[in-house]
Amino acid sequence: MRLTRFTDLALRVLMRLAVEETDLPTTRDVAASMEVPYTHTAKVVARLQHLGLVEARRGRGGGLALTPAGRAASVGGVVRELEGAGDVVDCDGAVPCPLRGACVLRGALRRAQEAFYAALDPLTVNELVAAPTGPVLLALSGAGAPRVDPGDRMAE
C-alpha cells in the first residue's frame, strides 16, 4: 500500500511538532524545515486542525502546537482518517471490472489494507519521535537558531 503525499506530509508535520517543547514554529517554519511548499503544508495543517490534532495560535508568541490528542493519536487512526475508507483498487470505476462479482482479489486486498492499518494502530505520534528520530527532527528544525522575523508569529 502506498500513502498519498498529503498523508506523508501530515505525519511529518505531526512528528515535527511533537519534538517542539518551547518554541512554536509557524507553518512557514515547518514547510521550510521539511523543504516542502508552504501551500501544501498550510492545507495539511488546516486538516490536522480540523481533526483536533494541531492548534494554531495567531499573533506574537503564536505558532503551531500539537494538542494532547495529537500527541496520543494512533498513527493507524490518523492514516485511516487521511487516506479514507476506500478500497485499494476501484472495481466499480467508470469501466467496472468484469470479475467484481466473483473476485477473490478484492477481499484479499481489503484484508491486506486493514492489516497495514492494524500494524500502525498501536504506534502513537509521540512514539514516532523517540530516539533516534527526535534528535534528527530537532536538527532539521534549526532548534536554537534565531528567527528571520521574531515579530511575525502568525500561524499563517
C-alpha positions as CSV (number, residue, x, y, z in Angstrom):
1,M,0.0,0.0,0.0
2,R,1.2,3.5,-0.8
3,L,0.3,6.6,1.2
4,T,-0.7,9.8,-0.5
5,R,1.8,12.7,-0.4
6,F,-0.8,14.5,1.8
7,T,-0.8,11.8,4.4
8,D,3.0,11.5,4.3
9,L,3.3,15.3,4.9
10,A,0.7,15.2,7.6
11,L,2.7,12.6,9.5
12,R,5.9,14.5,9.1
13,V,4.2,17.7,10.4
14,L,2.9,15.9,13.4
15,M,6.4,14.5,14.1
16,R,8.0,17.9,13.6
17,L,5.5,19.4,16.1
18,A,6.0,16.6,18.6
19,V,9.6,17.5,19.2
20,E,8.9,21.1,19.9
21,E,9.0,21.8,23.6
22,T,9.1,25.6,23.9
23,D,9.3,27.3,20.6
24,L,6.2,27.2,18.5
25,P,7.1,27.1,14.8
26,T,4.9,28.7,12.1
27,T,3.5,26.9,9.1
28,R,6.3,28.6,7.1
29,D,8.9,27.3,9.5
30,V,7.6,23.8,9.3
31,A,7.4,23.9,5.5
32,A,11.0,25.3,5.2
33,S,12.5,22.7,7.6
34,M,10.9,19.9,5.6
35,E,11.6,21.5,2.3
36,V,8.0,21.3,1.0
37,P,5.8,24.0,-0.4
38,Y,4.1,26.3,2.1
39,T,0.8,26.0,0.3
40,H,0.8,22.2,0.7
41,T,1.8,22.5,4.3
42,A,-0.9,25.0,5.0
43,K,-3.5,22.6,3.7
44,V,-2.2,19.8,5.8
45,V,-2.1,22.0,8.9
46,A,-5.7,23.0,8.3
47,R,-6.8,19.4,8.0
48,L,-4.9,18.5,11.2
49,Q,-6.5,21.4,13.0
50,H,-9.9,20.2,11.9
51,L,-9.1,16.7,13.3
52,G,-8.1,18.4,16.6
53,L,-4.5,17.2,16.4
54,V,-2.9,20.6,15.9
55,E,-3.6,24.0,17.4
56,A,-2.6,27.2,15.5
57,R,-2.1,30.3,17.6
58,R,-2.0,33.7,15.9
59,G,-0.1,36.8,16.9
60,R,3.0,37.4,18.9
61,G,4.1,34.2,20.6
62,G,1.9,32.2,18.3
63,G,2.6,29.3,16.0
64,L,1.7,25.7,15.7
65,A,1.4,23.2,18.6
66,L,0.4,19.6,18.9
67,T,-2.6,19.1,21.1
68,P,-2.7,16.4,23.7
69,A,-4.9,14.4,21.4
70,G,-2.3,14.9,18.7
71,R,0.5,13.5,20.9
72,A,-1.5,10.5,21.8
73,A,-3.0,9.9,18.4
74,S,-2.7,6.4,16.9
75,V,-0.7,6.6,13.7
76,G,-3.1,4.0,12.2
77,G,-6.1,6.1,13.1
78,V,-4.5,9.2,11.6
79,V,-3.6,7.4,8.4
80,R,-7.2,5.9,8.1
81,E,-8.7,9.3,8.6
82,L,-6.5,11.0,6.0
83,E,-6.5,8.1,3.4
84,G,-10.2,7.5,3.7
85,A,-12.0,4.2,3.8
86,G,-11.8,3.4,0.1
87,D,-10.7,0.2,-1.4
88,V,-7.1,-0.3,-2.6
89,V,-8.5,-0.9,-6.1
90,D,-11.6,0.6,-7.7
91,C,-13.5,-2.3,-9.0
92,D,-16.6,-0.2,-9.6
93,G,-15.0,2.6,-11.5
94,A,-16.0,4.2,-14.8
95,V,-15.4,0.8,-16.5
96,P,-16.3,-1.7,-13.8
97,C,-14.1,-4.8,-13.6
98,P,-15.8,-7.8,-15.2
99,L,-14.5,-10.0,-12.3
100,R,-16.0,-8.0,-9.5
101,G,-18.9,-10.4,-8.8
102,A,-16.6,-13.4,-8.4
103,C,-13.2,-11.9,-7.4
104,V,-11.1,-13.2,-4.6
105,L,-8.5,-10.4,-5.0
106,R,-10.8,-7.6,-3.8
107,G,-11.3,-9.2,-0.4
108,A,-7.7,-10.1,-0.1
109,L,-6.6,-6.6,-0.8
110,R,-9.1,-5.2,1.7
111,R,-7.7,-7.6,4.4
112,A,-4.2,-6.5,3.5
113,Q,-5.2,-2.9,3.8
114,E,-6.7,-3.5,7.2
115,A,-3.6,-5.4,8.3
116,F,-1.5,-2.4,7.2
117,Y,-3.6,0.0,9.4
118,A,-3.6,-2.5,12.3
119,A,0.2,-2.6,12.3
120,L,0.2,1.2,12.7
121,D,-2.6,1.3,15.3
122,P,-0.5,0.7,18.5
123,L,2.0,3.3,17.5
124,T,1.4,6.9,18.7
125,V,2.7,10.2,17.3
126,N,4.8,10.6,20.5
127,E,6.4,7.2,19.9
128,L,7.4,8.3,16.3
129,V,9.8,10.9,17.7
130,A,11.7,8.7,20.1
131,A,15.4,8.5,19.5
132,P,17.0,8.4,17.0
133,T,14.2,10.3,15.1
134,G,13.6,13.1,17.6
135,P,17.1,14.5,17.7
136,V,17.3,14.4,13.8
137,L,14.0,16.3,13.6
138,L,15.3,18.9,16.1
139,A,18.5,19.4,14.0
140,L,16.4,19.8,10.8
141,S,14.2,22.4,12.5
142,G,17.2,24.5,13.4
143,A,16.2,24.5,17.1
144,G,18.0,27.3,18.8
145,A,18.6,29.2,15.6
146,P,17.4,32.8,15.5
147,R,14.1,33.6,13.7
148,V,14.1,35.5,10.5
149,D,11.4,37.8,11.8
150,P,10.6,37.3,15.5
151,G,7.8,39.8,15.5
152,D,5.8,37.8,12.9
153,R,4.4,34.9,15.0
154,M,1.3,34.2,13.0
155,A,0.5,30.6,12.4
156,E,-0.2,31.6,8.9
